[in-house]
Structures are given as C-alpha cells and as structure tokens.
C-alpha cells in the first residue's frame, strides 16, 4: 500500500519505522486530549484509528494507562480504604503487596492478558513465601533455619489463599472497567477449581460443658466471654467489643452492634461483620448469670487497680480496664482447653456448638432461631434434632444452678482478681 493518506485521515502519519495516528477524545476527567495509536503498517494503524474513533464517540477514553502496580495503589486508596471495613481493606492491601505486585506489577493494566493471570496463579501457588518475603532472612543469623541457609522450607500458599488473591485482582479489574480503563476482566476469565471447605468437628455438648465448668471453677475472668461465644454464638470480635450500654440485664437482652479488632497495629472498634449480625439477642439464664458475675469481678478489679484503671464501657477487659487483645484471647482460650482436657479448636468454631447447647439448655426453638440468626426455621430445627443425652442436659442445668449460687456468694468469681490473667498477658 502507498503512503498516501486517505480522505479524512489526516491524523495518520509515518513515524520511525512504522505509522502513528491520534484522535481527539474526552478523558474520564472531562478534559479534551489526544489519544495515540501505533503500528508497523499503515493498514494496522488505520484499523486501530477506526476503533479509537468508535470508542471516542461511545464515551470517555483514557489517554494514558498506568502499570498494574500504579493502578492498584490508586484503587486501594480511592476505593478500598474508603468503602470497605478496616480489616477487609488491610487484607486486600496485604494480598496486593505480597502476592500480586511482585509478579504482575510492571504490566500495563490494558495489556494484562488471560495468559498472564493464569501463569501468575501457577507461579504463586509454587512460590515459597518464606523465600519471597525473606522471612528467614529477617531472623538473626544464629536463628536462621531454612531458606536463608539454603534449606528451602517450601512454605507455599494454600489453594484458598491463591484463590483469594485472584479474587482481589478480579475486584480491582472490575473497578477498572467502571473507570473505563479496560473493556474486560481477564482475571474473571481464568477458571479455578473451588477448594474443598475445611472440615470442622465442633465440640460436643459434653466437651463444651466441661470447658465452661473448668473456667468457672478456676474463676477465669473471661468465663463470661466463653459463655457468650458458646451459648450465643458471638464471634470473637463481637464479644470483645460488647459494651455495657448494649447489655440490658433487666430485660434479658443484649444488642450486638460493634466488634473489636486489631488492624495494622491498632485496636479498632467498628461495626459488626454484616447487617444480619447486628441484632437484639435474648439472654438465656446462663448468659445473664455470667454477665452479672462479670459485673462483680469488674468492680473488684477497678477497686484493686485504683489510679491504674482505664475507664471504658467494654464488658470484657484486663484487670486494668484496657481492651483484651484478640490474639491474647486466642492464647487464653487455648490454655483453657488444655486445663479442661478438651480438644483444641479455633475460637470461631465454637459457633458450630451453639445450636446444640441451646437445645440442651431447653431454649425454645424460636428463640434459638433468633440467637443463631437463621432465616429459616427448618435450619434451626435440623440442629435441634441433634439433642444430647438426658445426663448431659442435667449436667448443664446443674452448671446453671451452680452459677446462681456462685453469684449469690459474696466471694464469687470477682472476690480476688485472678493472678493467672495479668496485664502483661493482655496489653
């Protein structure tokens, strides 16, 4: 083909060893600017030029495209930090910093392909994170034990973590489509096998009863928190963020509306996980009794701490009134499992024991449905069919009666602040 320009194609011109063209477009910011396209032949550039004209007529067109690293930094600041909860935002930032940018950060957003994403996921799944993040390298020389001394520990990501990293990239590219930076989401086009859910064997009612009995017998200051997570199914953050202003002992109800979490080295009080999580819950007798005991122990701690006491509205605190660290709650829970001689499970897994405990405590199914926050009564009844033995039910009733006696006792749980729960362990 000759180098002569066609009619109305004055913006196509020779450039170096090929050709270039531009079209006046309106950018996403509302400004008018030139958008350029390049190619080795005039025909190639002409086709790109026509597509650019069509795009310019359809709507705003970006005149420059950032790298994926630059775009993700913008996305985290303008979208994630503004609209998502702090812990979710921190999780997204970690995935971007550790798993996406080191592999794909130099790629232009509009040049990212399905093949790039697929190769990235395969590499990510095979990469030792100890090597990639320099975990062993950061240890003192005398404590290095694997990757830094040539003995790779092969600490690769779980399939679920790889899938979660893909989910973060997919969310970012979906936002880029809304910003009219790209036309398709290549991360969404890469198919991944769904990892099998982790099988959890929750405590039996007998194990839960033994756990609570041990905590009550040893006057564990977090006994009330254990009761709340087991009987009401509260999450760890919800029970640590529970406030006295949300506890209505006279009405036998509590309002769950905030949680306590450590995010980026800060303890934050924020809204609960979902709208469904925010609700008014009835208090079974065992919960009400445990909260009354906690109220007495709090007064005893405040009196003992004197000027060192930090006033707050939180129900569960250290003996100095400061919030309980979530990680320290995990440690205390593990210690209590050992003392009670029961299987160690995650704190979050206690929610799965909640339904059977309510059945054992003779809580009405309709009330249990409200506590478990089920939308269908049939789901609640399915749990209620797994009723424990009559011997276990009697043991739990006896536990409740024992609690009432302990509350009436002047010494009670709060007579002396327990020495095993120190400020150093909770600060």
NORNORQUI-V560000 format. One record per backbone hydrogen bond with DSSP energy under -0.5 kcal/mol. NH is the residue of the N-H (numbers start at 1). CO is the residue of the C=O. If there is no record, write none. Layout:
nh=NH co=CO
nh=NH co=CO
//
This chain:
nh=9 co=6
nh=12 co=9
nh=13 co=11
nh=13 co=20
nh=15 co=18
nh=18 co=15
nh=19 co=39
nh=20 co=13
nh=21 co=37
nh=22 co=11
nh=23 co=35
nh=25 co=33
nh=27 co=25
nh=27 co=31
nh=30 co=27
nh=33 co=25
nh=35 co=23
nh=37 co=21
nh=39 co=19
nh=45 co=41
nh=46 co=42
nh=47 co=43
nh=48 co=44
nh=49 co=45
nh=50 co=46
nh=51 co=47
nh=52 co=48
nh=53 co=49
nh=54 co=50
nh=55 co=51
nh=56 co=52
nh=57 co=53
nh=58 co=54
nh=59 co=55
nh=61 co=26
nh=62 co=180
nh=68 co=107
nh=69 co=105
nh=71 co=67
nh=72 co=68
nh=73 co=69
nh=74 co=70
nh=75 co=71
nh=76 co=72
nh=77 co=73
nh=78 co=74
nh=79 co=75
nh=80 co=75
nh=81 co=76
nh=83 co=79
nh=84 co=80
nh=89 co=85
nh=90 co=86
nh=91 co=87
nh=92 co=88
nh=93 co=89
nh=94 co=90
nh=95 co=91
nh=96 co=92
nh=97 co=93
nh=98 co=94
nh=99 co=95
nh=100 co=95
nh=100 co=96
nh=101 co=96
nh=103 co=100
nh=104 co=100
nh=105 co=101
nh=107 co=104
nh=109 co=66
nh=111 co=108
nh=112 co=108
nh=112 co=109
nh=117 co=113
nh=118 co=114
nh=119 co=115
nh=120 co=116
nh=121 co=117
nh=122 co=118
nh=123 co=119
nh=124 co=120
nh=125 co=121
nh=126 co=122
nh=127 co=123
nh=127 co=124
nh=129 co=127
nh=129 co=155
nh=132 co=128
nh=133 co=129
nh=134 co=130
nh=135 co=130
nh=138 co=134
nh=139 co=136
nh=143 co=140
nh=144 co=140
nh=144 co=141
nh=149 co=146
nh=150 co=147
nh=151 co=146
nh=152 co=150
nh=156 co=154
nh=157 co=124
nh=162 co=158
nh=163 co=159
nh=164 co=160
nh=165 co=161
nh=166 co=162
nh=167 co=163
nh=168 co=164
nh=169 co=165
nh=170 co=166
nh=171 co=167
nh=172 co=168
nh=173 co=169
nh=174 co=170
nh=175 co=171
nh=176 co=172
nh=177 co=173
nh=178 co=174
nh=179 co=175
nh=180 co=177
nh=181 co=176
nh=182 co=176
nh=186 co=184
nh=188 co=185
nh=189 co=185
nh=190 co=187
nh=191 co=189
nh=202 co=200
nh=208 co=204
nh=209 co=205
nh=210 co=206
nh=211 co=207
nh=212 co=208
nh=213 co=209
nh=214 co=210
nh=215 co=211
nh=216 co=212
nh=217 co=213
nh=218 co=214
nh=219 co=216
nh=220 co=215
nh=223 co=220
nh=226 co=222
nh=227 co=223
nh=228 co=224
nh=229 co=225
nh=230 co=226
nh=231 co=227
nh=232 co=227
nh=232 co=228
nh=234 co=228
nh=239 co=235
nh=240 co=236
nh=241 co=237
nh=242 co=239
nh=244 co=313
nh=246 co=243
nh=247 co=244
nh=248 co=246
nh=248 co=253
nh=249 co=247
nh=252 co=248
nh=253 co=248
nh=254 co=281
nh=255 co=246
nh=256 co=254
nh=256 co=279
nh=257 co=255
nh=259 co=270
nh=260 co=237
nh=261 co=259
nh=261 co=268
nh=263 co=261
nh=263 co=266
nh=266 co=263
nh=268 co=261
nh=268 co=266
nh=270 co=259
nh=270 co=268
nh=272 co=257
nh=278 co=274
nh=278 co=275
nh=279 co=256
nh=279 co=277
nh=281 co=254
nh=281 co=279
nh=283 co=252
nh=284 co=282
nh=287 co=284
nh=288 co=284
nh=289 co=285
nh=290 co=286
nh=291 co=287
nh=292 co=288
nh=293 co=289
nh=294 co=290
nh=295 co=291
nh=296 co=292
nh=297 co=293
nh=298 co=294
nh=299 co=295
nh=300 co=296
nh=301 co=297
nh=302 co=298
nh=303 co=299
nh=304 co=300
nh=305 co=301
nh=306 co=302
nh=308 co=305
nh=309 co=306
nh=310 co=320
nh=311 co=309
nh=315 co=242
nh=317 co=315
nh=318 co=322
nh=321 co=318
nh=324 co=316
nh=325 co=426
nh=329 co=325
nh=330 co=326
nh=331 co=327
nh=332 co=328
nh=333 co=329
nh=334 co=330
nh=335 co=331
nh=336 co=332
nh=337 co=333
nh=338 co=334
nh=339 co=335
nh=340 co=336
nh=341 co=337
nh=342 co=337
nh=345 co=343
nh=349 co=346
nh=350 co=347
nh=351 co=348
nh=352 co=349
nh=353 co=350
nh=354 co=350
nh=354 co=351
nh=355 co=351
nh=357 co=353
nh=358 co=354
nh=359 co=355
nh=360 co=356
nh=361 co=357
nh=362 co=359
nh=363 co=358
nh=367 co=364
nh=368 co=364
nh=369 co=365
nh=370 co=366
nh=371 co=367
nh=372 co=368
nh=373 co=369
nh=374 co=369
nh=379 co=376
nh=380 co=376
nh=381 co=377
nh=382 co=378
nh=383 co=379
nh=384 co=380
nh=385 co=381
nh=386 co=383
nh=387 co=385
nh=393 co=389
nh=394 co=390
nh=395 co=391
nh=396 co=392
nh=397 co=393
nh=398 co=394
nh=399 co=395
nh=400 co=396
nh=401 co=397
nh=402 co=398
nh=403 co=399
nh=404 co=400
nh=405 co=401
nh=406 co=402
nh=407 co=403
nh=408 co=404
nh=409 co=405
nh=415 co=411
nh=415 co=412
nh=421 co=418
nh=422 co=420
nh=426 co=422
nh=426 co=423
nh=427 co=423
//
